[in-house]
Every structure is written in C-alpha cells, then in structure tokens.
Amino acid sequence: MKLVVGIGNPGEEYAGTRHNVGFDVVDRVAARNSCVLSHDKRLDARVGRCTIGGEDVVLLEPLSYVNLSGPVAVRVARERDIAVKDVLVVADDYNLPLGMLRVRESGASGGHNGLRSLIGAFVSEGFSRLRVGIGEAPPGGATEFVLSRFRPSERPVMDAAMDRSADCVEEWVRSGPSKAMNKFNG
C-alpha cells in the first residue's frame, strides 16, 4: 500500500492558491482514478482510497494547514502500516520555475514548512516528494506570494504542470521513485 499526501491549506480562501498545489494534484489523481475524497473528522483530513496499477493507494489531504501536515500523515501511515519509503508528498516550491517538477526519493525540507512538519513527525527524511514549481517569490514576500492565486497568464502552464504531476504520482505508484525521477524531473 502507498500513501500520497497533498499539502495545502483548508478553506475557500486558500482554494486555488500557489500553496495548495499539493491538494490540486491529489484532487486530479483522485478524479482520474474514481476516488472520492471524504472528510474524516477523526483525522481532520480528506481521505480516499483507490487502486493505481494494481497497487492500493491512500490519498490524503490534511486539513490542519500546511505547517501542521506531518502528524496527520504519520497517523494514517501507522494505522495502515505504510512504511515511510511508501509515502509520496506533493508540495509547491517557489524555488523552482513555474510548472517545473522535481521528484526526490528523500531529502531535507528545502525551507518548506509542510515538508519540515512531515520530516519532524516521521522522524525521517526517507519519504519521496514531488515538488511543483510555482514561480519565484519576490524578495521578502514569500508568505504573500505562496498565498496568492496564479495570474491568468500562468494558468495554462500550471494546468499542464498539474496534469504532469498527476502522471508523475501514478508513475511513482506503479514503478517507484527512480523511474518517476527519470521521467519527470527537469
């Protein structure tokens, strides 16, 4: 079994923001694979289950805000006996050009508070991550930038990037991180 975690913030005021790319990608994966994400009050998360390439997959969107994503993901992984190496986290990255994807098998947070929360909760950097470039934040304005919505001129690039990201998630589930990295990094 695999766990795919989308990082984002709950609520309509954050829908469509740069920081919610993780949620948007998980939503696309769910739609493609006939998976309904339901609100689990016990976890305070949206959770669904599907099969991709013969593999059982749990899709998770913690509703505890980006900075507190880790404890919910760890709880789901432990309850379903999912190893850290079988977890993929999808997050935005303002250090990558708009629409660029970067898959890694493990690593540091890169300054992303959601990834920092997950690393702390898992007590490990050993989960895979898919970072989706949201464009460069202006100097000193990262917080406002990640909470902003994409400009109309950026939407086509991001729509294509989210489709490629959903493809990448499915490849990671079917073939593992190495093949996903070879196919989607760049």
Order of alpha helices (4+ residues) and beta strands (2+ residues): beta-alpha-beta-beta-beta-alpha-beta-beta-alpha-beta-alpha-alpha-alpha
